[in-house]
């Protein structure tokens, strides 16, 4: 099945969310990669999603805020923490686009353990901080458990002008309405819904990291092709559904 169109607004409303949360102070840093280089890293039943023949590796740093179950209020302390993700871009046999997380560093141990055991997501416990001064945001991360211990990232971005009309690539990288994950031997799709991203172009002032290498990805040799900042959005996550077990590799660019 052809991939669904890339749309800036959530295609479906999640009326009975499994989880609610806010994603705040996000830095989106992306590098282009050959789809064949990352295809073996995706769950069975998915292939790399592409834009003009390329796929992307994302390093996304942000603050998770007030994670809540169902319609219950979000939890102030345990549900609020810095997080930094390494992610890839995927599509399944139903045409559903999504992201695949290769690592999810977070600073609260209990959510890390729950994410690993309950959802089989690659959560990792790290020392982390997010500090804002004017238009500049600093994100730091140093891994504690389970490893590789000491894997780190230090990012500094400077927010620029508001993006009034995102490019096709900027929509492709940010308007992702679900995630794909291997769950007890099968690929599942977990949908999400949130308002349209408020986006700002940003300058990557500093970037020192080995999270991509720790996630099995090649270390970037060139500057990122896209750096964006967003103050954030409230998010609702739906219930997972299975992806088809096999899917043909797409031919040509997907949009």
Buried (B, 14 or more C-beta within 10 A) or exposed (E): EEBBEBEEEBBEEBEEBBBBBBBBBBBBBBBBBEBEEBBEBBBEBBBBBBBEEBBBBBBBBBBBBBBBEEEEEBBEEBBBBBBBBBBBBBBBBBEBBBBBBBBBBBBBBEBBEBBBEEBBBBBBBBEBEBEEEEEBBBBBBBBBEEEEEEBBBBBBBBBBEEBEEBEEBBBBBBBBBBBBBBBEEBBBBBBBBBEBBEBBBBEBEEBEBBBBBBBEBEEBEEEBBBBBBBEBBBBBBBEBEEBBEEBEEBEEEBE
